[in-house]
Amino acid sequence: MLSGLSWVSAPLLMAATTATFFLGQTLPVSVIVALTDGGAVRRIWTNIAQMSFPYYVVSAGVTSMVNSVGQHSGWLAAVIVLPLMYVIYRSYRLYFARAVQAVSQPLAMAANAGGRS
């Protein structure tokens, strides 16, 4: 598959792919949020990046491990790693659910307090 890119090492290719995917997923979101809600794209992107970067790194690591093991043991490695991938997914969902709750709760309290006066 990568015979034409023999000069590129697999870890370097994985890092470049992860960085491209990370930027491709976070930059458009930050631009759209900045256009709809107002604010600086750089600040919004930095906030998004701080929250999601660790998950991209872990996902790249898991992908790299599955690829390495899969070359030696076949498709069974992918099946064995599925529980780990599910735990990462659940962690990501819980983290962002808590982040949304932490942001929305004070806003709801402020709206309620503003409506009482």
N, C-alpha and C positions, 0 to 999 in steps of 0.2 A: 504494500500500500504506500509506503513512504520511500520507495526505492529511488525516486528522483530527488529526494531530500536527504541523501545519505550523510551530508555534512552537518545536519541538525541532530542534536542529541534528543532523545525522548523526553528527558526532564525539561529541557529548554523549550521544546515544542509544547509540552503540557503547560508550562508557566505562561507562554505567549498566548496560548488558546484561552486559558483561564482569565488572563488580563483583558483580552479582547472581549470575551463574553461578559466580564464584570463591567467594563466600560460601556459596552453595547446595551446592557440592561439598566444601568444606573443613570447614565447621562441623559437619555431621552426622558426618563421619568422626572429627573430634577428640572429639566427645561420646561416640561409640561406643568409641573407644580408651580414653578416660578411664573409662568404665563397666566395660570388660572388664579393663583392665590397672591401673587406678588411676592417680591423678595429677590434676593440675589441667588443666581444659579449656583455659584460657587459654594455659598453657605449651605444651601439645600443639598447639593451633591455631597458635601463633606458630612452632613448628618446622615444621609443615606449610606454612604460608604462606611462610616464608623459602625453602623448597626449591622450591615450585611457582609462586610469584607471577611470576617472570620468564617462565615459559612461557605463562602466561595473557596477559601483556602482549604478547609476541611473536605469539601466536596472534591476538589482537585486531588487531594491526597488519597481519598478513598478510590477515586477513579484510577489513579496511578497504581495503587495497590492491586485493584481488581485486574487491571491490564497486565501487570507483571505476573501475578499468580495465574491469570487466565491463560497466558502463553504456555505455562508449564502443566497446568492441571485441567484446562478446558473450561467448559461452561459451568461446571460445578462451583467454581470460585464465585461467580456472580450470584448464584443461588445462596451460598453461604453468607455473602456480604449483605443480602437484602435486609436482615434485621438491623444491622448497623446503619444502613441508609434510612430506614424507617425512624430510628431513634434520632438521627440528625434532623429529619423532616419534622418530627414532633417537637423537638427542641426549638427549631426555627419558628414554628407556628405559635408555641407557647410564649416565646420571647416577644414576638411582635404583638400578640394579644395583650400581654401585660403592658407593653409600651403604649399601645392605643388606649388601654384603660387608664393608664397613668396620665395621659394627656387629656382624655375626654372627661374624666371625673372632675378635675378642677374647673374645666370650662362649663360643665353642667352646673356645678355649685355656684359659679360666678353668674351664670344666667338666671338661676333661681334667686340668688340674692338681689340681682338687679330688678327682677320682676316684682319683688316684695315691696320695694320702696315707692 
